[in-house]
Amino acid sequence: MPMFNPPHPGEVIRTEIVEAHHLTVTAAAKVLGVSRQALSSLLNAKADLTGDMALRIEKAFGPKMDTLMGMQSAFDIFQTRQRAPKIKVRRYRPIAARPGRAARC
């Protein structure tokens, strides 16, 4: 079931992991082995969650990578659906090919 306006995974990671463990962004970045800027960008929803970062979070704090990546996917799908009216593409309708001839593009 699609979620209505799902949060960016960075917001959840900030509240449920970084703040819940009383860590600073700098300390959490050190635990994860990433730069402070990379983590800050994620936590402030300025960067997407990557597979690498999701695996680091899983190894350090426990939430499964699959769950975290699912959150990113849900967020991306919702954001894209919001922009759908602006994306103009006509439905493809194949033209029946005559026997012995390939269809042309």
CNS distance restraints for C-alpha pairs under 8 A (distance, minus, plus):
assign (resid   2 and name CA) (resid  74 and name CA) 7.54 0.50 0.50
assign (resid   3 and name CA) (resid  74 and name CA) 7.29 0.50 0.50
assign (resid   3 and name CA) (resid  78 and name CA) 7.82 0.50 0.50
assign (resid   4 and name CA) (resid  78 and name CA) 7.54 0.50 0.50
assign (resid   5 and name CA) (resid  75 and name CA) 7.40 0.50 0.50
assign (resid   5 and name CA) (resid  78 and name CA) 6.46 0.50 0.50
assign (resid   6 and name CA) (resid  71 and name CA) 7.78 0.50 0.50
assign (resid   6 and name CA) (resid  74 and name CA) 6.72 0.50 0.50
assign (resid   6 and name CA) (resid  75 and name CA) 5.52 0.50 0.50
assign (resid   6 and name CA) (resid  78 and name CA) 7.30 0.50 0.50
assign (resid   7 and name CA) (resid  11 and name CA) 6.63 0.50 0.50
assign (resid   7 and name CA) (resid  12 and name CA) 7.20 0.50 0.50
assign (resid   7 and name CA) (resid  71 and name CA) 7.96 0.50 0.50
assign (resid   7 and name CA) (resid  75 and name CA) 6.54 0.50 0.50
assign (resid   8 and name CA) (resid  12 and name CA) 7.07 0.50 0.50
assign (resid   8 and name CA) (resid  45 and name CA) 6.09 0.50 0.50
assign (resid   8 and name CA) (resid  71 and name CA) 7.39 0.50 0.50
assign (resid   8 and name CA) (resid  72 and name CA) 6.74 0.50 0.50
assign (resid   8 and name CA) (resid  75 and name CA) 5.95 0.50 0.50
assign (resid   9 and name CA) (resid  13 and name CA) 6.15 0.50 0.50
assign (resid   9 and name CA) (resid  42 and name CA) 7.97 0.50 0.50
assign (resid   9 and name CA) (resid  43 and name CA) 7.85 0.50 0.50
assign (resid   9 and name CA) (resid  45 and name CA) 7.71 0.50 0.50
assign (resid   9 and name CA) (resid  49 and name CA) 6.91 0.50 0.50
assign (resid   9 and name CA) (resid  68 and name CA) 6.87 0.50 0.50
assign (resid   9 and name CA) (resid  71 and name CA) 5.81 0.50 0.50
assign (resid   9 and name CA) (resid  72 and name CA) 5.82 0.50 0.50
assign (resid   9 and name CA) (resid  75 and name CA) 7.73 0.50 0.50
assign (resid  10 and name CA) (resid  14 and name CA) 5.98 0.50 0.50
assign (resid  10 and name CA) (resid  42 and name CA) 5.01 0.50 0.50
assign (resid  10 and name CA) (resid  43 and name CA) 4.06 0.50 0.50
assign (resid  10 and name CA) (resid  44 and name CA) 6.39 0.50 0.50
assign (resid  10 and name CA) (resid  45 and name CA) 5.64 0.50 0.50
assign (resid  10 and name CA) (resid  48 and name CA) 7.89 0.50 0.50
assign (resid  10 and name CA) (resid  49 and name CA) 7.19 0.50 0.50
assign (resid  11 and name CA) (resid  15 and name CA) 6.37 0.50 0.50
assign (resid  11 and name CA) (resid  43 and name CA) 5.57 0.50 0.50
assign (resid  11 and name CA) (resid  44 and name CA) 6.76 0.50 0.50
assign (resid  11 and name CA) (resid  45 and name CA) 6.86 0.50 0.50
assign (resid  12 and name CA) (resid  16 and name CA) 5.64 0.50 0.50
assign (resid  12 and name CA) (resid  17 and name CA) 7.68 0.50 0.50
assign (resid  13 and name CA) (resid  17 and name CA) 5.17 0.50 0.50
assign (resid  13 and name CA) (resid  18 and name CA) 6.49 0.50 0.50
assign (resid  13 and name CA) (resid  43 and name CA) 6.80 0.50 0.50
assign (resid  14 and name CA) (resid  18 and name CA) 4.93 0.50 0.50
assign (resid  14 and name CA) (resid  19 and name CA) 5.96 0.50 0.50
assign (resid  14 and name CA) (resid  43 and name CA) 5.58 0.50 0.50
assign (resid  15 and name CA) (resid  19 and name CA) 5.05 0.50 0.50
assign (resid  15 and name CA) (resid  20 and name CA) 6.21 0.50 0.50
assign (resid  16 and name CA) (resid  20 and name CA) 5.36 0.50 0.50
assign (resid  17 and name CA) (resid  21 and name CA) 5.94 0.50 0.50
assign (resid  17 and name CA) (resid  61 and name CA) 7.32 0.50 0.50
assign (resid  18 and name CA) (resid  22 and name CA) 6.27 0.50 0.50
assign (resid  18 and name CA) (resid  23 and name CA) 5.25 0.50 0.50
assign (resid  18 and name CA) (resid  24 and name CA) 6.97 0.50 0.50
assign (resid  18 and name CA) (resid  25 and name CA) 7.17 0.50 0.50
assign (resid  18 and name CA) (resid  28 and name CA) 6.49 0.50 0.50
assign (resid  19 and name CA) (resid  23 and name CA) 5.94 0.50 0.50
assign (resid  19 and name CA) (resid  24 and name CA) 7.68 0.50 0.50
assign (resid  23 and name CA) (resid  27 and name CA) 5.86 0.50 0.50
assign (resid  23 and name CA) (resid  28 and name CA) 5.91 0.50 0.50
assign (resid  24 and name CA) (resid  28 and name CA) 6.12 0.50 0.50
assign (resid  25 and name CA) (resid  29 and name CA) 5.99 0.50 0.50
assign (resid  25 and name CA) (resid  36 and name CA) 6.41 0.50 0.50
assign (resid  25 and name CA) (resid  39 and name CA) 7.05 0.50 0.50
assign (resid  25 and name CA) (resid  40 and name CA) 6.62 0.50 0.50
assign (resid  26 and name CA) (resid  30 and name CA) 6.26 0.50 0.50
assign (resid  26 and name CA) (resid  36 and name CA) 5.32 0.50 0.50
assign (resid  27 and name CA) (resid  31 and name CA) 6.36 0.50 0.50
assign (resid  28 and name CA) (resid  32 and name CA) 6.24 0.50 0.50
assign (resid  29 and name CA) (resid  33 and name CA) 5.92 0.50 0.50
assign (resid  29 and name CA) (resid  34 and name CA) 5.17 0.50 0.50
assign (resid  29 and name CA) (resid  35 and name CA) 5.86 0.50 0.50
assign (resid  29 and name CA) (resid  36 and name CA) 5.30 0.50 0.50
assign (resid  29 and name CA) (resid  39 and name CA) 6.07 0.50 0.50
assign (resid  30 and name CA) (resid  34 and name CA) 6.34 0.50 0.50
assign (resid  30 and name CA) (resid  35 and name CA) 7.41 0.50 0.50
assign (resid  30 and name CA) (resid  36 and name CA) 7.73 0.50 0.50
assign (resid  31 and name CA) (resid  60 and name CA) 7.10 0.50 0.50
assign (resid  32 and name CA) (resid  56 and name CA) 5.79 0.50 0.50
assign (resid  32 and name CA) (resid  57 and name CA) 6.76 0.50 0.50
assign (resid  32 and name CA) (resid  60 and name CA) 6.69 0.50 0.50
assign (resid  34 and name CA) (resid  38 and name CA) 6.62 0.50 0.50
assign (resid  34 and name CA) (resid  39 and name CA) 6.96 0.50 0.50
assign (resid  35 and name CA) (resid  39 and name CA) 6.50 0.50 0.50
assign (resid  36 and name CA) (resid  40 and name CA) 5.94 0.50 0.50
assign (resid  37 and name CA) (resid  41 and name CA) 6.01 0.50 0.50
assign (resid  38 and name CA) (resid  42 and name CA) 6.50 0.50 0.50
assign (resid  39 and name CA) (resid  43 and name CA) 6.13 0.50 0.50
assign (resid  40 and name CA) (resid  44 and name CA) 6.03 0.50 0.50
assign (resid  41 and name CA) (resid  45 and name CA) 6.22 0.50 0.50
assign (resid  41 and name CA) (resid  46 and name CA) 4.88 0.50 0.50
assign (resid  41 and name CA) (resid  47 and name CA) 5.28 0.50 0.50
assign (resid  42 and name CA) (resid  46 and name CA) 5.82 0.50 0.50
assign (resid  42 and name CA) (resid  47 and name CA) 4.75 0.50 0.50
assign (resid  42 and name CA) (resid  48 and name CA) 6.20 0.50 0.50
assign (resid  42 and name CA) (resid  49 and name CA) 6.50 0.50 0.50
assign (resid  48 and name CA) (resid  72 and name CA) 7.15 0.50 0.50
assign (resid  49 and name CA) (resid  53 and name CA) 6.40 0.50 0.50
assign (resid  49 and name CA) (resid  54 and name CA) 6.64 0.50 0.50
assign (resid  49 and name CA) (resid  68 and name CA) 7.98 0.50 0.50
assign (resid  49 and name CA) (resid  69 and name CA) 7.15 0.50 0.50
assign (resid  49 and name CA) (resid  72 and name CA) 6.36 0.50 0.50
assign (resid  50 and name CA) (resid  54 and name CA) 6.15 0.50 0.50
assign (resid  50 and name CA) (resid  69 and name CA) 7.69 0.50 0.50
assign (resid  51 and name CA) (resid  55 and name CA) 6.14 0.50 0.50
assign (resid  51 and name CA) (resid  65 and name CA) 7.46 0.50 0.50
assign (resid  51 and name CA) (resid  69 and name CA) 7.00 0.50 0.50
assign (resid  52 and name CA) (resid  56 and name CA) 6.29 0.50 0.50
assign (resid  53 and name CA) (resid  57 and name CA) 6.20 0.50 0.50
assign (resid  54 and name CA) (resid  58 and name CA) 6.17 0.50 0.50
assign (resid  54 and name CA) (resid  64 and name CA) 7.89 0.50 0.50
assign (resid  54 and name CA) (resid  65 and name CA) 5.01 0.50 0.50
assign (resid  54 and name CA) (resid  68 and name CA) 6.20 0.50 0.50
assign (resid  54 and name CA) (resid  69 and name CA) 6.83 0.50 0.50
assign (resid  55 and name CA) (resid  59 and name CA) 6.14 0.50 0.50
assign (resid  55 and name CA) (resid  64 and name CA) 7.80 0.50 0.50
assign (resid  55 and name CA) (resid  65 and name CA) 5.36 0.50 0.50
assign (resid  56 and name CA) (resid  60 and name CA) 6.08 0.50 0.50
assign (resid  57 and name CA) (resid  61 and name CA) 5.55 0.50 0.50
assign (resid  57 and name CA) (resid  62 and name CA) 6.85 0.50 0.50
assign (resid  57 and name CA) (resid  63 and name CA) 6.95 0.50 0.50
assign (resid  57 and name CA) (resid  65 and name CA) 7.48 0.50 0.50
assign (resid  58 and name CA) (resid  62 and name CA) 4.52 0.50 0.50
assign (resid  58 and name CA) (resid  63 and name CA) 4.98 0.50 0.50
assign (resid  58 and name CA) (resid  64 and name CA) 5.25 0.50 0.50
assign (resid  58 and name CA) (resid  65 and name CA) 5.62 0.50 0.50
assign (resid  63 and name CA) (resid  67 and name CA) 7.11 0.50 0.50
assign (resid  63 and name CA) (resid  68 and name CA) 7.23 0.50 0.50
assign (resid  64 and name CA) (resid  68 and name CA) 6.48 0.50 0.50
assign (resid  65 and name CA) (resid  69 and name CA) 6.04 0.50 0.50
assign (resid  66 and name CA) (resid  70 and name CA) 5.98 0.50 0.50
assign (resid  67 and name CA) (resid  71 and name CA) 6.35 0.50 0.50
assign (resid  68 and name CA) (resid  72 and name CA) 6.55 0.50 0.50
assign (resid  69 and name CA) (resid  73 and name CA) 6.14 0.50 0.50
assign (resid  70 and name CA) (resid  74 and name CA) 6.08 0.50 0.50
assign (resid  71 and name CA) (resid  75 and name CA) 6.14 0.50 0.50
assign (resid  72 and name CA) (resid  76 and name CA) 6.10 0.50 0.50
assign (resid  73 and name CA) (resid  77 and name CA) 6.04 0.50 0.50
assign (resid  74 and name CA) (resid  78 and name CA) 6.15 0.50 0.50
assign (resid  75 and name CA) (resid  79 and name CA) 6.19 0.50 0.50
assign (resid  76 and name CA) (resid  80 and name CA) 6.07 0.50 0.50
assign (resid  77 and name CA) (resid  81 and name CA) 6.07 0.50 0.50
assign (resid  78 and name CA) (resid  82 and name CA) 6.29 0.50 0.50
assign (resid  79 and name CA) (resid  83 and name CA) 6.68 0.50 0.50
assign (resid  80 and name CA) (resid  84 and name CA) 6.22 0.50 0.50
assign (resid  83 and name CA) (resid  87 and name CA) 6.85 0.50 0.50
assign (resid  95 and name CA) (resid 103 and name CA) 7.04 0.50 0.50
assign (resid  96 and name CA) (resid 103 and name CA) 7.32 0.50 0.50
assign (resid  97 and name CA) (resid 101 and name CA) 6.17 0.50 0.50
assign (resid  97 and name CA) (resid 102 and name CA) 6.13 0.50 0.50
assign (resid  97 and name CA) (resid 103 and name CA) 5.18 0.50 0.50
assign (resid  98 and name CA) (resid 102 and name CA) 7.66 0.50 0.50
